[in-house]
C-alpha cells in the first residue's frame, strides 16, 4: 500500500501495534492448526487500508488484485465516489474480456463499487444487495434489475444512491438496455413508501410527484426483497416484482438515497458526463427555494421544534426551543467534544436531577440532531433559586450538591460548549453566542498588540473599567449580567426602585423584598425580585430585604445610570435606548455585551450504556441440545435439562433413550470413519470432515446422534474440571448453514469464568461511544512508567511526561473503556488462557489478575451495522459508562458520538473463537461480525465527519463576528484549522488542540436517573417534576407530549394487539394465530395468551392523573375516557356484573 504521511513517533506506534497483532495471529494460527475449530485457519484477515479491506471483504466474488486498482484510481481521482465508479467500470470491461455472463459481471461490479463507498467496513455490499439481474422490457430490450435487501440501510443515503448510479454506469459499459417501467411499477412505490414509514423509521417521505419523477425515468430498476410483513393493497402480483410485501430496501434507496442525495448524484453525473440522468436535475428544480428574503432584514435565530418530535415518557426535556433559562451557547472544543459530542458543566448535569450522565444521548435543537454528554468544568454551571428566595450560582458539582435539597427552581441551566466543527458538519449557519472570557481575551490581544495584561483574567471592577476605556473593549464577562433578557421598561422599573427604596450596605445593594402580585404571564412580571432573577444578579433574601452579591454592586449602579456618593443611591441622567444592551452601555459609558444570545433546546434521548453482551437466553456454548422426536422439536437449552429429557416418558415412550437426536451438521473422522457433529475426533485427535447426510425417508431434517452424558463427561475430564452446580447453557438449535457446533469444553470454561457469547462465538462488551483527543494519566489510572512503555513520553506541549496531571495527546488507536469493562475482560482473559492451556495445549498469554494487567493489550472495536473491526489498544480505564476513543477510531467504525454504542472484543478471543461457519443463515447474518480487521487507521479513509473536528487552541475573533452576523461556517473555514485541512500531512495524526480543559473526564453523574429509577411511573414522575423545576421548560407541554406521543399510542396499540393476538404453547413455544379447535397445542400442552390485560391498562391510571394534575385540554381528557371505555368493554363481562337499583336511576 502507499505510504501514509506520519511522524517517526507515529510510525513507531503503528509498528508496535502491527507487531502485537502479528504475535497474537501466530498464537491463533498454532491453535487453529490443532483442528478443534470449524476451520484450520484464522478467519479474520488483516487489512492495512481501504483497498485491502475491500478485496478481502469481497473475496468470495473473485476480485483478486482489485486492491492495487483501487489505489491507482485513488491516486488519479482522489474522490472516493468517483473512484468507486471508475473501478466498477473497469471490472465491467474485465468481465467482457473474460467472456463472463453479463449478470455475474454486473452483480460483482456493483458490489465492488458499493464496498469502496462504504470503506470496506459495512456488510451492505454483501447483504444490502440481494442480487443484480437482467430483466426484459415489454419491447424485448433488456435492463438491469437491482434488488436491494434490508441491510442496505447501513450504507446510508450516499451509498444507497451511488449504488444505483454505479449500476447504471456498469449497465452502459456492458451494453445492457435502459429500464422502461410500467405504470403499475411506478404507482406501487406511491403506496409502498408511506407503508414502509409505518413499519420502520424513514428520514424523508417524498411526494407522489417526486416518486414519479425518480422512478419513471431512472435507467435502472430499483427493486427489493420483501422485508416487512405488511403487504401492499394496490398493484399486486406485478409480473416483474416477485413479492407483494413491502420492499424496505427499495423504499430506502428511493426515499433516503436518490431523493435526499440528489444533489450529490447530479454533481457526479455532470462531472463524468453520464447520460440518462437528466431527471435528477428535474427533481432538484422542484426543490429550488424562491428567495423572498429582504437582504436588509436582520437575521434572527428561530426556534426549531424537531428535536421534541419523538419524545418518550421518562426522558425529560431540559429546555424548550430558544427559551430563556435553557443551555446557553458557548463556542469551543473540550478534550471530549467533537464528532457529535458536546460538553456541559458537571454541575449542570446534577442540576438536571442526574438525568444527564456522561455518555447520555441528548436530542438537541441545533446545530445537529443529537449529541452525547461529556464534562467540562471551565464553562459556566447552573443558577438556581432556593426555597428561601436566594439566587445561587453553582460552578462545581460540590456547590450544587450542597444546596440540592433546597433548590426550588433552576433559573438558568448553564452553558453548552459546541465546537465550530459541529456547525460545519451539519451545514448550519453560525448563531450568536454570549460574551465569554475567551472572546474578551481575543479582543484585548487585538487591541493591545498581542499582549495580555497580567490581571486580564480576574481583574477588579475598577481595573476592568480602565481596560475598557484604554483599549475600547467590552466590560469583562466576570461582571456581566443577562441584560439582553430584560426589557428596557423592566430595567427602568428596577432603576427607579433601587434609587427610591435601595441602599448600599457593606458593599452590597440592598432593596426591600417586593411583594408585587405575580401575573399569569411571567414575562410581564415587574416585581424587582423577578427582575433580579432574570438578570442573574445573585442575591440573598434576609427577612424583608434582598441583598445583592457585592460582585454586581458597582456594575449595576453604572449600568442602570445610578450614582452612589457613599450614603445614598440616586439617578444620574436619562436611561433608555432601542434595546437593553444599548441602554445599559450608554448609561455605563463603556460597551456591555450580551451574556447570553442563543439558547439551545435539549431533551434526553438514549441513556448511556456499558454492559456485557449477554444473549436472551444466555448462551455459553454454541452447541444444540434441542432434540427432534417423531418430527417434533423439544427446545432444550442446557445440559441438565437435556440429560433429564432422555428419560422423559412423553418423549421416549418405550424406554429411556441413550442419546439425543439433534439437528446438527454431520461430520466424519478421516481416521476412524466415525460419524460426529464435532469438528474434532476425541479418539483420533483428528480434524473431522463435513458430509451431506441423507434426510429421513419420512421427511424432516437430518439429525446426528449425540451421547450428551458421555460427551459432557469427556469434556470435563479433558479439562480437568468438576461438573459444578450450574448447568451448561447451550442452544436449542443452531441457525447456521452447516449447523456446526463448537466443543463443549469451550462452554465449560466460559461457565467457569461466568461469561457468555455472541452468535459468532466471540465475547463482547458494549459501551457508548465517547470521543477523546487528550487525557491525563491520573484520570485513567495510568502510571508514568507504563505510559512511557506505551509510547507516551511527552505532553501535548512537547515537555517530558513526568507528572500524572500533564495533558497528553491520545493516539488514534488507543481506547479507554469503562472500569466494569476492564473487570469483565479480565475474566475473558482468564478464559482465553485456560482455553490455550487446556484445549490447545499452548502457553497462557494474558495472566491477568485484574483489569490493570490488560493495559497495553490489544482488542478489536466493532460497530453493530458493520462487518469490519478495528485494531486498538487499552491504555487505561474511566469510571464512566462508555468507551473513550479518538475521533478517528470512532469514525473508522462509521460512527459518530451522538449516542451510538459499539463493542470491544479481546483480540485473541476473536482470532481463536470466531468462525463464519457459526453465523446465522439468514439475511443480515453477516452484520456485526469481524469479517476483516483494519490494523492501521488512515484519516483519509474514515468517515468524513471526523474531518470536521477542529484543532485550534483558541478561536479567532473572526468566528465570533461571523456568528453575530449568522454567516455560513464555510466562510471562515480556512481560519479554523479543521482536521480535513491536515489530511495528507504528518499533522493529520497529532498536534490537535482544544480550547477548554476539564479537571477529570469522569467528573459528572456516572449513571442516568433514567436507568436507576424503577418503574416507568417513577421515571415519568421525575420527568414532570424536573419540568416544573426548570424555568426553560413548559411542564404542561411536557405532560401533553408524554400523553399524546407515548402513553396514548401505547394503549391504543396494546388494545389492538390484545384483540388480534395469537397464543403460545408454554412447553414447546409454538405460536398460533387462533386457538386450535382442541384447545391445546399439538404437543398436548396448554396455550397461553401473548398479550395480557395488565399490559393494556398499565398507563391508563397514570394518564388520568397527569391530565388532572396539569390541567390538560378537554380533547385529551376525552380521548383518555374513550380509551378507558374501550378497555372496559373488552375486559368487563356485563353478564356477571352485579347491578344495584341505583345503577338505573
N, C-alpha and C positions, 0 to 999 in steps of 0.2 A: 504494500500500500504506500501511498505518497507520504512524505514526511510532514508531520504536523508541527507548526511553529510553537516551540516551548523553550523555556529556560533550562539550563543544566539541572537545576534543582527539581523541576517537574519531570525531566527525563529520568532522573534517579528515582523519583516517586513511582512513575509508571513501570519502571524496570522492577522495582520491588514488588509491585502488585503482580506483574507477569510471572516473576519467579515464584511467588507464593501460589499462584494459580497452577503453574507447572508442577509444583511439588504435590498438590492435592490431586491433580489429574493422574499423576504417576501412581499414587496410592490407590485411587479408584480403579485404575486400569488393572492393577495387580489383583484387586478384589474381584472385579468382574470376570477376570480370566479363570477364577475358581469354578465358574459355571453354575452358580447358585442363583442367578438372576435370569430374567427373560432373554437377555442378550449377553454376549460375551464382551461387548464394548461399552464404554461410557457413552450415554445417549444425548449428551448436551454438548454440541460442537462449539468451539470458540471462534469468535469473530472480532477483528480489531476495528472495523469500520462499517459504514452503511453498506457498501458494496459487498463485503464479505458476508454480512448478515443476510442480505437478500439472496445471495447464492445458496447459502446453507438452509435458509427457510424454505426455499422452493426446490430443494434437492430432488424431490420426487417428480419434478416436472422437467428434468433433464436440461438444466440451464448451466451446465459446466462452462466455466470461463466467462460468465457474464459479469463477474466482479471487476475484471480488468476493463471490460467495455464501459461499465458504469463510471469507473474512474476517468477513463478517457473523455467521455461525454461531459462529465462534471467539470473537468479542466477546460473543455471547449466552451460550454454554455453557462455553467455556474448555477443557474436557476434549477432547482430540483424538479419542478413540474415539467419544465421543458426537457430536462434530461430523461424523465420517465417516458415522455412521448417519443423522443428520439431512439431510446433503447428498445422500446416496444416496436417501433417501426423497423429497426434493424433486425429484430428477431422475426418479423414478418417476412422480410426478404430472405433470411436464412431458411425459413420454412419452405419458401418457394424453391430455393436452390436444392434443398434436400428432398423435394417431392413429397413433403408431408401433406396430410389432409388439411384442408382449409380450416375445419372446425377445431382441430387439435392445435394448429398454429395460432388461430385467433384466441383460443382459451388461454394458452400459455403466455402469449404476449400481453394480454390484458392483465392477467395476474401479476406478471412481472412489472408492468408499469405501476400498478397499484401498490406493490410491495416497495417500490422506490419512494413513492409519495409518502407512504406510512413508515418510512425509515427502517424497514425490515424488522420492526418491533411488534406490529399488530398481526392478529390472526385473520384480519379481513381478507387478505389475498387468498388465503386457503379456504376460509369458510364463509366469508361475506359474499363471494361469488359462487353460486351453486353450480352453474355451468354456463358456458358460452357456446351457442349452437347456431346453425344456419337454418333459417326458415324460408318460406316461399310466399311471395305476394300473389294476389289474385291474377296478375298479368303474367305469371310464370317466372318473374325475376326472383333472385334470392336476396336475403337480407340477414343482418347479424342480430341474433336474439340474445340479449344479455340478461341472464336470470340471476337476480340477487336473492340473498338469504338474510335472515335477521342480523347476524353478526356484522353486516356492512355498517351498522350504526357506529361501531367502534372507530371506523376510519374518519369520521367527521364529515362535515359538509363538503370540504375541499376534496377529500378522497372519493366521496360518492360522485361528485360532479365530474371530476377528472377521469374517473374510470369510464364514463360514457364517452368523453372526448377521445380518450386513448383507443377505445374500441372502434370509434369511427375512423380514426387515422389508420389503424391496422386494417379495418374493413376495406378502405380505399386502396391500401397497398396490396391487398390480396385480390382485388378485383371483384369484391362482393358488392351486390347492389344495395340501394337505399331502401329503408323500411317505409312501406306505404300503409299507414294504419287504417283500420276500418272505423266507421262511426261508433260502433259498439266498444271498440278498444279505447277510443278517446273518452267516451262518455262514462265508461266504467270507472276511470280514475276520479271523475267528478263525485261519485258516490263513495269510492273506496278510501280516499284520503281523509275525509271527515270521519268515516267509520274507524279508521286506524287511530285517529286522535282520541276517540272514545276509549280505545283499548290501551294505548301507550302514549307516552309524552311526545309531543311534536312541537318544535320551536315555532314553526311557521305554517299556517294553513293558507295556501294560495286560493284565489277566487276561481270560479268556473272559467272565466275568460283567460286567466293566467295559465290554468291547467291545459286548456285547449291550445294556447299558443305554444307551449312547450311540447306536449305530446304529439300534436298533429304534424309538427314539422321536424321533430328530432329524427335524424337519419338512422338511428339505432333503436331497436325495440327495447324499451325499459320494461323488463318482465320480472317476475319473482315467484318464489315458493309461497305457499300458504303458510303464514306464521301465526295467525290468530284463529281462535275457534269460531269467531263471528264470520258469517257469510254475507256476501252482497245479495241484495234482493232483485236488482235490475241487471240486465246484460249478463245473464248467467250462461254457462255452457258455451262460451265462445270457442270456436274451433282451434284458435292458436294460443289460447290460455288454458293451462291444464287444471286449474283449480277455481272453485267458487269462493274459497276462503280469502280473507283479506291478506294481501301480499305486503307484509310490513316492509321488507327490503325495498321493493319498488316504490312504495309511498315515500319512504325516507329519501330516496335518490331524487325523486321529482321535487318534493317539497323543500327539504333541507339542503339538498345538493344543488340541483340545477336552478332552482328559484333563488335561494339565498346566496349562491356563489356565482350568479350570472355575470357580474362584473368581472370576476376573475377569469371565467371562461372566455369572455369577449376579449380580454387582454391577450390571452394566448392565441385565440383564433385570429385576431388581427395581426399579431406579430409573426405568426407562422403561415399566414395566408391560407388557412384551412377553409375549404369551400363547404357550403351547405349549412352553415350555422348563422345565417342572417336572422333567424328567428330570435336569437339571443338579443340582438340589437332591438328588435321589436318589443321584446319583453321589457328591456331596460327603458325604452321610450315611454312605456306605460307607467313607469315609476318616477319619471322626471318631475322634480318639485318645481312648482311655479313660484318664482321669487317675488313675493309681495312685501318683503320686509322693508321698512323705512331705514335706510342706511344711517340716518342721523339719530335713530331711536336708540336710547341707552339699553344695553343688554342687561338682562336680569336672570338670576338663577331661578328656574321654575321648579316647583315641587314635582317629583316623579313618584308615582304610586305603585309601580310594577312590582317592587320587592315585597309588597304586602299581599300580593295576589293569592298565594297558596299557603296562607298561614295555618299552623297546626296548633291544636289545643295543647297547653303545657309549655309552649315555647314562646317566650314573651316578645313583645315589641319594646324596644328600648328608646325609640324616638320616631314620631310621625314625620313625614317629609318636611324638611326645611324648618321644623318647628323650633322656636326658641327654647333652650334648655337641652336640646339634643347635642350629640357629639359635634364639637367644633373642628373644622378642617384646619390642619396644620401640615405644611409641606415638609417632607423629609423622609429619609430611609433609615430604619433601625437595622441592627445586625440581623434581625429576624424577619424583615419585611421584604417585599418584592415578590413577584410571581403569584399575585392574588393573595398575598398575606399582608395584613395591616397591623399596626401596633397601637396599644392602649396603655394608659397608666394602670398599674395593678390595683390602685385604689378604686378606679372606675369599675374594674371587674367585680370587686367586692361590693361596690355600691349597687350594682345590678343584681343584688341578692345572690351572687355567685352563679347565676345562670350563664355568665360569661366566664369560661375557664380557658386556660391555654389550650389551643387546639380546637376549640368550639367553632363551628361554622356560623357566620353571620350572613344574612341576606342584607345587602346594602343598597341605598338609593343611588349612589354614584361613587366612583366612575364605572365600576363593573357591576356584575350581578351578585357576587358573593366574595367572602374573604374568610381567612382563618385568623383567629385571635392570637396575638402574641404580645409579650410585655415590653414596655419601655418606660423607665421611670424619670426620664428627662423631659417629659411633656406634662401639661397640667392635668391634675386629677379633678374629682368632682367637688362641687359646692353644695352643701346640704343645710337644710333648715331643721333645727332641733325642735322638740316638742315644747321647750321653754321659750321659743322665739329666737334663739341665737342663730345667726348665719355663720357657718363654719366652712373653711376650705380644708380639704383633705388631700395633701400632696403625696402621702405614702399609705401603704396598706395599714400600718400600725395606727396612723392618725384616724383612719376611717373606723377600724375595729374598736378603737377606744370610745367612739360616740355612736356606734352602730345601733345599740338598743334604744337610743334617744332620738333617732332620725325620724322626722315626720314627713319630710319631702326632699327629693333630690332636685334641687333647683337648676343645677347645671351638671350634665354628665361628665364633663371634662373634654379633653381633646382626642382626636383620632389622627394618627400620623399616616399620611398617604404619600407614597413616593411619586415623583413626577412620571416615572416609567409606567405606572398604572393608568395614567391618563393617555399616554402614548399607545399602550397596548389596546385599550378599549376605544380608541379614537374618540375620546370625549374632550370637549373644549375645557381648557383650564378655567377654574372658577376662583373667585376672590377668596383669600384667606384672611384671618386676623393678623395682627402685627406682633409676631413672636420675636424672641431675643435674637435669633439668627438673622432675621431681616434687619433689625436695628444694627447689628454688627456690620453687615454689608454696607449699610448707609454711612456709618461712621468711617469705614475704610475708604469708601468712595469720596467722601468729603474731606478726609484728613490725610491724603497722600499715603494710603495703605498702612497707616499707623493707628494702633488702638491705644487709647489712654489706659493707664494701669487699672483705674477703677471703673472702667466702662461697664463691666458685667453686673456689679452690685453697688451703684452709686447712691449717695444720699439724694433727697429730692432737690436740694439746692444745687448739687453738682449736676444733676440731670437737667435742670433748667438752664444751667450755664452751658452745657454741651449743646442743648437745643439752640440757644442763642448764638453761640460761636460757630457751630457747624451747619446750622439750618436743618437739623434732623428732628424727627418727631420725638415726643416725650417717651422716656424709657418705659418698656412694657411692664416693668415692675409696679408702676404707679397707675396703670391704665384700668379703666372700668368699662362695662358694657354700655357706653354712651349711646351707641347707634341703635340699641334695642329699646330705648325710651324716647317717646315723642317729646318735642320741644315744649309743648304745653305742660306736660307732666314734670319736665325738668324745671320749668318756671315755678310750678307749684312747690317743688322741693326747695328751690332757692328762696322763695318767699317764706316758707315755713322755718327754714334754718335761720334766716335773718330776723324773723319776728319772734320765734319761740326757742331758738337754739342758743347754745353757748359752747365755749371750748374749755374743757376741764382736764387737766393732766395730759394735755396733748391730744385729746380726743374730742371730736364734735359730739355733743350730747343734745338730743331733742326729746321732747315728750312723746310717749307712745301714742300714736294717732289711732283713735278708736272709730274712724270713719267706717260706715257700713260697706261691706264688700258686695259689689254688683254681680249679677249673674255672669256677665262677660268680664272675665278677669283682666282683659286688655284695657278695659276702661277704669280699672281700679286706680283712683288717685290718692289713696292713702300713702303717707310718707313711708311707712314700713314696707309696703309692697314695692314702692319705687326703689327703695334701698336694696331690696332683694333682687329686683330686676337688673339693677346696676351691678350687682355682685359686690357691693360695698359691705364687707364683713362687719358684723356688729354683734353686740350682746344686749339682751334685754334684762335690765335690773330694776325690779319694781315697776315704776311707771315711766322709766327712762330708757331710751335707746342710745347705746354708747358705741359709736363707730370706731373701727380699728384705727389707731393713730397713723398707720401707714398711709391712709387716704385722707387725713385731715387737711393737709396743705393742698394736695391736688384738687380736692373737692372745692375748697374755698376759691382757688384760682379759676377752675373750670366753670364754676357756677356764677362767676362775676361777683364774688363776695370779697370782703376785706376783713381783717382781724387786727385790731390795734392793741391787743394784749388784754383787753377787757370785754369788748363786745364785737359781735359779728354784724356787719352791715353790708348793704348792697353798694356796688360801685358801677356806674354806667348802666347802659341798656343790655338786655340779654335777649338774643333771638338770632334766627338765621333760617335758611332754607331747609336745613336738616340738623339733627342733633350734633354731628361732628363739627360742622361749620360754626354752630352756635358756641360750643364749648371751646373750640380753638380760638375764636375771636375774643372770647371772654378771658382766656388764659394768656393770650399773647404768644403762644407757641403752637405748633402743629400737634394735633391729637389724632391718632389713627384708631381705627376700629379694633377692638379686642376680639371681636367675633364677626365674621362676614357670612360664611356658608356653614350651615348645619347639615349634617349627613344623617338621614334617617336610617335606622337599623332594626333588625329583628333577628331572633335566634333561628338558625337552621338546624343542621345535624349536630348532635353532641360529639365531643371528642371520643377517640377510641384507642385503646391499647389492650389487646386481648389475644390469646392464642386461638388459632383457627381450629375449633372443635366442631365436628360434624354433628348432625342430629338425625339419627342416633350416632353416638360417639363410636369411632372405629379405631382399633389398634392393629389390625392385620387385614390385608386385602385377601381374604380367603372366604369362599362361600360356604355356608352351612345350611342354607335353606334346601330341604330335601324335596324331591319330586316323587310323590307316591300316588300311583294309579292316575297319573296325569294331573294331580292337584299339587299346588305349592304349599309347603309347610315353612312359613317365613321365620326361621330361627337365626339369631344373630350372635349367639355366644356359645362357648364350648359346653358349659354346664347344661344349658337347655338342649343342645344338640345330642349330648350323651343320654339325657333323660328321654328324648324323643325316640331313641332306639327301642325302648320298652313300652312305648305308648300304644295301648290296645286299639285306639282309634286309627292309628296309622299302620300298625303292623298287627293285624287281627289274628293271624295264625300262630306266630311265635315271635319272641323278641328278635329284632334284626341285629346283625353283627356289624353292619356298616351303613353309611349314608349313601344315597344315590343322588349326587349333586350335579347340577348343570354347570360344569366347568370344562375347559378345553382339555382334550385327551392328548397325552404325550407318551413317548415310548423311549425307554433307555436303550441306547445303541449297543450296550454291552450285554445286558441280561435279557433285553426284549420285554421287560415288564411294563405294563400299562400303568400310568400315573397321571395325576394332574399337575404335579410339581415340575419345576424347571431342572431339578437335580435329583438323581437317584441316590438314596442313602447307602444302599448296599454296595454300589459300584463306584461311588464318588464321581459320577459322570453327569455331564450336561445332557438333558433329555431333548428329544426332537418332537415337535408337534406333528400330528397327523389328523386327517379328517376321519372321524368316527361315524359310521353309518347311523342314521336315525332309526328309532324303533319302528317296527312294522305298523303298529297301531297309530303312528303319528306322534307328534311332540318333539322335544329337543333331545339330543343325545346327552347322556349323563355318564359320569365316571363314578366308580365305587371308591369311597373314602372310608377307611377304618379310622374313624376320628379318635377313638380311645388310644389305639396304637400310635397314630400319628402325633397326637398331643404328648403322649408319654415319651416317645422317641425324641421329640423336640426338646422337652425338658431335660432329658438325660444328656443330650448333646451339649446343652448349655451348662449343665451342672447346676440347674436351678430347681427350687422346690415349686410345687404346684401353686401354692399361695391360696389365699382366701377368696380372692376375686376371680370371677370368670373372665376368660379372654374374649374380648368383644371383636367380632368379625362382621362380615356382610351376610345378608340372607341370599343375595345373588350378585353376580358380577355383571357389569354393563359394558365391558369392553368387547371388542370384536372377537377376539380369540378366547375370552374368559379365562385368562391365565392368572393364577393366584401367586402370591409370594410365600416364602417359607413361614411357617408358624413361629419359628424361632425369633423372627423379627418382631412379631406381635408380642411375644412373651417378654422380650427385652423392653419394648415400649411400655408394656403394663408395669414392669418393674420400676421404670423411671416416671410413671404417671404422665404419659404424653399420648397424643392421638395423631392421626394422619389425615391428609387430604386425599382426594380420589386418585392422585397420580403417584402416591407413595411417599410424598415429602411431608415434613413437619413445618408448620408455618406460624408466624406471629404477625397479626395485623395491627397497624398503627396509622393514625392520622399523619398526613404529610405536612411538615412544617419546614420552611426554608431557613437557612443559617449561612452567613458568609464569614463570620468571625466568632471566636469563642475565647473564653478564659479557662486555662487548665483547671482552676479551682472549681468552676461551676459544673464540670463534667467528671470530676473525680480522677483527673489525670495528673500524676506526679511529674515533676520536671525531668527526671531521668528517663521515664518511659516516653515522655513527649519527644525528647532528643532521639531516642531509639526509633520512634515512628517517623522521624524526619522533620519535626517541628523544633528548629534550633534558634529561631529568631521571631520577634514580634512583628506586628504589621508596620512598624516604623523602621524595621531593619536592625533593631537593637537585639543583642543576645538574650535568649529566653532564660531568665533566672528566677523569675517571680511568678507564682501561680495566678496572680491577678493581672498579668500582662495580657494584652489583646493579641490574639494570633489569628491569622487568616486560615480558614478551613480549606483543605484540599478537596478537590471536586468529587472524589470517590470515597470519602470518609463519611461515616454516619455516626450519629449519637442517638441510639434508641432509648426507650424508656427503661428504667431500672427493672421493672417487672419483666420486660422482655429479656433482659440480661439474665435474670434468675431462671427464666424458662429455658433459654438457650443453653445455660449451664447444665440443665437436666438433659437436654437434647445431646449435648457434647458427651455426657456420660453414657447415653445410649449408643452413640456412634463408636465410642471407644470399646464398649462391650461387644458391639457388632463386629468391629475389626478384629478383636481378640478371640471371641468365642465362635464366630461364624466363618470369618475369612482367615483366621489364624495369622493375623498380621499385628505388628506392634500398635499399642494405643497411640493416639495422636494428640488429643487435646489435654488430657489430665487436668481438667478444670474442676477445682474445688468450689469456686463461686464465680460470679459474673466477671470479676476483675481479671480472672485468668483468661478471659476471652478478648480482652483488649489487644488489638493488633491482629486478630483473626479475621478471616475472610467470610463474607456472607454474600448471598445473591438477593438483590432487590427485584421485586416483580409486581406489576400492576395487574388488576383483575382482567382488564379488557385486552391485555397484550399476550404475546407468545414469546417474548424475548426478555431475558433477565439481565441485570447489570451487576458486574463485579464491584463489590465495595468492601470497606474495612471498618470494623468497630474501633473507635478511639476513646470511647467513654460513654457515660450514661447521664440522663437527666431524670428528674422526678416528675416530668410531665407525661401525660397520656398521648404520646405522639413520637414521631421519629424526626429528629433534626437532621437535615442533609443539605448539601449545597444546591442552589437553584438548578445547576446543570444536572445534578443527579436526578432530581425530581422530573426535570424536563426530558431527560433521556428515556423516562418511562412514559412519555407523552402525558404527563400530569402537570397541573398547576396546583397551587396550595389553597384552594377555596373550599376545603373540607373533604378533599379526596383522601382515601385510605389505601394503603398498599401493604405488602407483606415483606418480611425478610426470611430467608431460608439459610440455615447453616450450610456452608459450601459443600462439605463432604457428604452431608445428608442428601443433597440434591444429586451429587455425582454417583453415590452408591445406590440410592433407592428409587430415583425417578426412572420411569420407563414409559415410552409412548404406548407400549402394549397394554398398560393399565388404563388408558384413557377411555372414557365412555364412547360408544359407537353411536353418536348422535350429533346433530348439528350443534355447533358450539362446543363440542367436546375438547377441542384443541385450545380453547381460550383459557387464560390464567394458568398456562403451563410453560415451563422453562425449555422451549424448543431450541433456543440458541442463546449463547452467553456473550455479551459485549464486554471485552476486557479493558478497553480504553475509551473514554469519552472524548469525542471531538465536538467542541461547541458549535461547529458549523453543521452538525448532523443531528442536533437535538431539536425539540420543539422550539419554534422561533419566539415563543413568548418569553423565554429566558433571555433573549437578546434585548429586551426592554427593561432589564434590571439596570438601574443607574448606579454609577460608580464614584460620584463626587463625594468629597468630604464636607463640602459646603455648597449650597445652592447659590447661584449668582442673582444679582438684583433683577436681571432680565426676566427671570422666572416670575418673580412677584409682580413686576409691572405687566407682564403678559397675562398673568392670572387676573389682575384688576381689569384688564381690557377684554377678558374672556376670549383669548386667542386660541387658535389651533395649536396643540403642543408641538406639532411638527415644525412650526415656525422657529422654534428655538432649540431644536433637537441637536444641532451641531455644537451648542454651548453646554450640553448637559452630560456628555460622556456616558453614553449607554454602552452596554456590552456589545451590541451589534456593531458599533464603530471600532471595536478592538479585534474582531474576528480576522484571523489570518496573521496575527502578531503574537509574540510571546505573552503579551499582557491580556490575552483572552482568558488565561487561566488564573492569573494572580494580579495583585495590585489593585483589587477592588476596594472602594471606600464606602463609608456610610456617614450619615450626618448626626445621628442621635444614638448615644450609648445607653446601656442599662446595666445595673449592678449585677443582675443574675437572670439568665434566660429562663429560669424555672420559677421566678417570682410571680405569684398570682395563684388563683384557685386551681387546684390540680384536677378537680372533678366537678363537672357542672351540676347544679342543683337538679337539673332535669334527670340525671342518672341516679341521684341519691334519694330523691323523693320517691315515695312508694307508688300509690295508685294514680291513675290519670286525674281523678278528682283532686288529689293533693297538688298535683302539678298545675292544674288549671286554676286552683285557688291561689297558689303562689304567683302565677302569671298575672291574674287580675289584681292582686294586692300590689304587685310591683307597678302595674299600670296606674293604680291610684296614687302611688308614691312618686312617680316620675312626672315632673312638670311638662316634659316633652311628649307625653303620651296621653291620648284621649281614651280613658278607660272604658267609656261606653262603647266606643268604636271597636275596642279590643273584644269586649263581650259580644257585640254584634257579629264580628268576624268569626269568633270561636263557634257560635251557634250556627251561622249560615255556611261557613266553609268546612266545618269538621263534624260537629255533632249531628246536625240535621241530615246531611248526606249519608252519614254513617247509619243513622236509624232507618232512613228510607231504604238504603241498600240492604241492611240486615233483614228488614221486613220482607223485601223481595226474595232474598236468599232463603229465608225460612220457608216461604210459600213454594219455592221451586227446588228445594233441596233434595238430595239423594240420601241414601242410607249406607252405612258401612258395617261390615262384619267385625265384631270385636276380636275374633280369633285370627282369620286369615287376611283381613284387611281389604277384601274385595268390596267394590263400591257398586251400587245400583241406582239408576235414575228413579226407579219406583220400587216399592216393596214387592217382592215376588209373591205369587198367589199363596204359596205355602207358608209365608210369613217368616221364614228363616233363610239363612244363607245356604248355598249349595253344599257347603261343608257341614251343615247341620247346626251351626251355632247361631245365636241370636244377632239381630241387627240393631244398630244404634243410629239415632239422628246425628247429622253432622253439624247442624246449627241449632242452638238451644234458646229458649225464651230469655234467659238471663242476658245473653249477648245482644239480643234485640232491644231489651229495655235498659241496658246499662247506662245510657246517657240521658234518659228521659227525666228523671227527678232533678238531676243537676241542671239540666237545661231550663226547667221550670223555675228553679231557684234563681238562676242567673237572670232570667227575663224579669223577675220581680225586683231583684236587688238593684239592677242597673237601669230599671225603668225603660226597657226596650219597647220599640213601637208595637202597636196593636197587631200589625200584619204578622210580625214574627211570632208573637204570642199565639195568635190564632193558628198559625201553621203547626206549632207545637201541639196545640189542642187537637188538631185534625189527626196528627200522627198518633197521639195517645188514644184517640177514638179508634183508629185502625188497629192498634195493638190490642185494645180491649176486645174488639170484635173478633180478632183472630184467636186470642188466648182464653177468653172468658166464655164458659158454656152457659148460655141463657137457660137451658133446660134444668140445670141443677141449682140455679140461683135461688136463694131464699128471699122471698119478697115480703115486705111489710105493707100494711094498709097505707101508710104514709107515702109509699112509693108511687101511689096512683093519685095522690092529691096535688 
